[in-house]
Amino acid sequence: MIFLLEDDDSIRKLVMYALESQGFDVMGFSAPAVFWDELKKRVPDLLLLDIMLPGEDGMTILKKLRQSGRTKSMPIIMLTAKNTEFDRVEGLDCGADDYISKPFGMMELIARVRAVLRRFEKSGETKEYRIGPLYFCPDRHEIKVDGMQIDLTYKEFSLLSLFCENRGIVLTRSQLMDKVWGLEAEYENRTLDVHIRTLRSKLGEAGAYIETVRGIGYRMIGDTDDR
């Protein structure tokens, strides 16, 4: 099920028609209040979220969703007319999985919806990682170092997931930006470095297992015991 929160009737109807024609189940909402009511009943597989909404803007909604245990890992794509580099980076840093600027083509939208959903497909079995003092269970959103619970932001959690899944493999800066922020590393900013630095800090002694590969990117090192 895909939720679409968009106050423009014509855009909402067009997007719903395009998605339904491709076999997706879609529920559309014109106002945040109605969306919140339905969210109490179920969490969708994906949310398409406009930014400029009546009563409550999409960025505020995004932050609330990422702070809730029920929805912190829910895939979210922003749909917005705000398309400056600052707006895109802000949306992605706040937890959006992709950011599509209006006007957009329906085929591009469908392709990006499918791409985000593919990234969030689960294998059906619970995966756990033990790397030195670090214990990490992505499905339960559980991170511990020497038995102490660690709280991570959505982006930090996504980075740790990638490092654990690809331990020993060097992940380039562009790969990390593309997979975590949903775009190629096309902007000259320090977003990735800042997130790596804060992730290492929060992980304490386990942060040393995230190794910088100068001029290329990062990788997770250390002996593992995962299943």
C-alpha positions, -999 to 999 in steps of 0.1 A, spaced: 0 0 0 12 35 -10 0 66 8 0 99 -11 -3 132 8 -8 159 -18 -33 188 -15 -34 196 -52 -64 176 -65 -52 173 -101 -17 161 -91 -31 137 -65 -55 121 -90 -29 119 -117 -3 102 -95 -29 78 -81 -41 69 -116 -5 63 -128 4 41 -98 -28 21 -99 -23 15 -136 10 -2 -127 -7 -25 -101 0 -5 -69 -26 0 -42 -28 37 -34 -46 59 -8 -46 97 -14 -50 124 12 -55 161 7 -48 172 42 -24 161 70 -52 155 96 -68 128 74 -34 112 68 -26 110 105 -59 94 112 -53 66 86 -17 62 98 -30 51 132 -47 21 115 -17 10 93 18 19 82 21 19 43 49 4 23 58 38 10 47 74 15 47 101 -12 48 134 7 43 169 -6 60 197 13 37 226 9 5 215 27 -24 232 45 -20 233 83 12 213 86 41 214 62 57 182 48 91 188 64 75 189 98 56 157 90 88 140 78 106 148 111 77 135 132 76 102 112 113 97 116 110 102 154 83 76 158 92 39 163 64 28 140 74 49 111 111 57 115 121 31 88 91 37 65 102 46 29 94 83 21 97 101 -12 92 139 -11 72 155 -40 77 192 -41 81 224 -61 109 235 -39 139 223 -60 170 243 -50 201 223 -39 195 235 -3 159 222 -3 170 188 -17 198 184 8 176 195 37 149 170 28 173 141 24 191 150 56 158 150 75 152 114 64 136 114 30 147 84 8 143 103 -24 133 138 -35 113 145 -67 109 180 -80 77 192 -97 69 191 -125 79 154 -129 71 127 -155 49 98 -144 73 72 -158 102 87 -138 80 87 -106 70 51 -110 107 41 -117 118 59 -85 90 44 -65 101 9 -76 137 17 -68 130 28 -33 107 -2 -26 134 -25 -39 159 -10 -14 135 -18 15 126 -54 5 133 -78 34 145 -113 31 121 -126 57 147 -137 82 161 -115 110 197 -105 103 220 -98 132 256 -85 132 283 -88 158 315 -69 151 338 -66 180 318 -48 208 290 -39 184 257 -57 182 233 -46 154 199 -60 144 184 -39 116 149 -55 117 145 -47 154 163 -14 151 186 -24 179 222 -11 182 243 -19 212 280 -14 221 292 -35 250 256 -41 259 247 -4 260 218 7 237 228 33 211 204 58 195 211 67 159 193 91 135 177 76 104 207 85 82 232 71 107 212 39 109 212 36 71 249 41 69 256 15 96 233 -10 78 253 -5 46 287 -9 64 276 -41 81 260 -56 50 292 -49 30 318 -53 57 353 -56 44 342 -39 11 352 -3 3 321 18 -4 328 48 -24 315 83 -14 291 83 -44 278 48 -36 270 59 0 254 92 -11 233 74 -37 221 46 -14 215 67 17 205 100 3 190 87 -29 211 107 -53 246 106 -69 273 125 -50 269 155 -73 271 182 -47 302 196 -31 292 194 6 304 177 37 272 160 46 286 124 43 317 132 64 297 149 91 273 119 94 303 94 95 319 115 122 288 116 144 282 79 138 317 70 149 313 92 180 280 75 190 295 40 185 323 48 208 351 22 206 331 4 179 334 35 157 370 26 150 358 -3 129 346 22 103 377 28 84 385 58 60 400 47 27 416 79 16 405 93 -17 378 65 -22 354 62 7 348 40 38 345 4 49 337 -17 80 366 -37 92 370 -62 121 361 -98 129 324 -107 126 300 -131 141 267 -126 122 237 -147 112 
